[in-house]
């Protein structure tokens, strides 16, 4: 299974210069936020594949003009082709804008999906903000959530995909990093990840190595 993860900057090659072969073999698109609704609508229409998204802190227009034909997974656990995906949008609170959360507020959001996680854990964590110490930077806006890191420690997802921290902000930061069993992906722009097709049974979080 191939998943295209995107965030922050609409890719000109997928929008202004689109051709269907650029999405050949891609099974779904995961948006980690801060992208125009029209861009996501374009991709789901032209690619004819599912687009799952969470909110970024700049996605305020989604309230009255959401991406058409796309699935919001913000605050939800969904299953796609045998893989369980948890979406948690928003960033660390730095003013009174939309889709911003304090650490306790984000923990309360996680508590709402805890029963779903107990039933089967997760394979992919999709967020807008990074986890604390795993791709964040020092200013308040781009601070990572400690509770995201705790999710990685507890459930050991295969991937954590996030946006918010544009790659050009800190050129020395890697797009990919490994944290225990989790591959952490900065989805700024676009990045393709691959997973085995149709696993016989998704691994439960308690079956993964600690």
N, C-alpha and C positions, 0 to 999 in steps of 0.2 A: 504494500500500500504506500502511495506517495501523498504527502501532505505539503502544500505550499503555505508557509507561514509568512505573514506580512504585517507591517506596522509603520506608522509615522510618516513615511514618504510614499506617495503614489508613484509606482514605477512607470516611467514613460514607455518602456518597452511593452508593458502589459495594458497600457491605456491609449496613449497617442499613436503607438505603432503596433497595435495588437494584431496578432495572427493566431489562429486557433492551435497551430502546432506548438506554440509556446506553453500551452497547458496540456499537451499530449501526455497521457499516462497519469496525470494528477487526479486523485480521487476526491479531494476536498481542499478547501482553502480555510485557514484559520487566521482571523484578523485579531491582532493584539492591540488594536486601538489607534486613535488619532489619524483616521483616514476619512476622506470625503465619502458621504453616503452614496453619491453618484458613482464613485469608483467601485464600491462593493456591488452595487446594483449592476454595473456594467460587467463585472467579472462573473457574477452568477448567471447573467443573461447570455453572454457570449461564450462562456466556458461550459455552460450547461452542467455544472457540478455544484454540490452544496458549498455554501459559504457560511461559516460559523464565526460569530464575532463577540467581543466584549467591548465595553466603552473605554475610551481614553479620556483624559481630563479635558481635551478640546472637542470632544464629540457632543457638544451641546445642541447642535442642530438635529441630532437623532430624535430628540423629544417630539418634534413636530414633522420631521421628514426622515424617518428611519430608512435604512437600506432595504429596498424592495426585494422580496424573494429570498432574503437571507435569514438565518436563524440566530437570534440573540441567545447566548449561553451564559450571560452574566449572572452569576449566582446560581448556576444550575450544573448538575452532573448529567451528561448525555452519553449515549453509546453510539459509536459509529464503526461499522464493520468489525465488531468485537472488541473495540478499544473504548475505555471509559475516559471521558474528557471532562475536567472541571474548569469552568470559566469564572474568573474574578477580575472584573475591570476596575478602573480608577487608580489614582495615585495617592501619595501621602499628602495630607491636608496642608496647604501653604497659604490659602486665602479662603474665601467663602464661596468659591466656584463649585460647579457641579462635578460629580464623580471624584470627589476627594474625601479621604477618610483618615481619621486618626488610627493609631494602632488598635485601641480598644474597639473602635467601630468596625474595622476589618475583621477582628476576631469574632465579633457578633455575626457578621456575614458568614463566616466559616461555620459557626455553630449551627446555622440554619441548614447546612448541607451535611452535617456530621452523620446523621442517620443513613443517608445515601452512601457516604464513604464507608461506614461500618459494614454495609451490605456487599461491598465489592472493591473498595479502594478506588484508585484511579491510575490510569496509564499515562495521561498527558495533563499537565497543568498549564492553562492558558491565562495569562494575566497581562495587564498593561504595565504595571510597575514591576521592578525586579525584586528578588528576595534580598534581605539584608546581607551585605557582604558578597553578593554574587552578581555583580554588574551595576550596582548603584554608585552614585557619586555623592559628594559631601553636602551639597545644598539641600535645603528642606524639601523642595519640590521633587527632587530626584532621589530622595532617600528610599531605601528598600524596606520592605515589611519583614519584621522578625517572624511573624506568624506564617509567612510563606515558607521561610526556611524550616520552620517546625513541621509544616506539611511535607516537605521533602524528606525530613528526617523520619517522619512517622510512616508515610505511605510509599516512599521510594518510587515515584513515577519514572517512567522511561525517559520522558522529556518534560522540561519546563521551558515554555516559550513566552517571552515577554517583549515589550517595546519600550517606549518612553525615553530611554537613554539612547539618543541617536548615536550611531557609530562615530560620526564626525566630532561629537562632543569630546570624546577622549580617544584619540586615534590609537593609543597604545592598548586599549581594551580589546580583548579577543571577542569575536562573534560567538565562539563556542567555548565552553568550559565544562569540565567534568566534576560533578559533586556526588561522591559515593556512586550509586547506580544511575544517577540522573544526568542526562546530557542537558545542559542549560544553554538555550539558544537566544541570542539577541536577534529578534525578528525584524529589526529596522530595515526598511526597504523590502527585501524578499529573501527567503531561504527555503530550500527544499529538503525535507526530511523523509526518510524511507523506513518502513516497518515491515516485518514479515506479513504476508497476506493471510487473512483468516486463521489466526491461531486457533488451535483446537479448543483451548480454554484459557482466557486471560489469567495470568498469574495473580493471585491474591496478594495484597500487600504484605501479609504476614508470612508468605512463602518466599519472599525475596530476602536475599542476604542482607545482614546489617553491617 
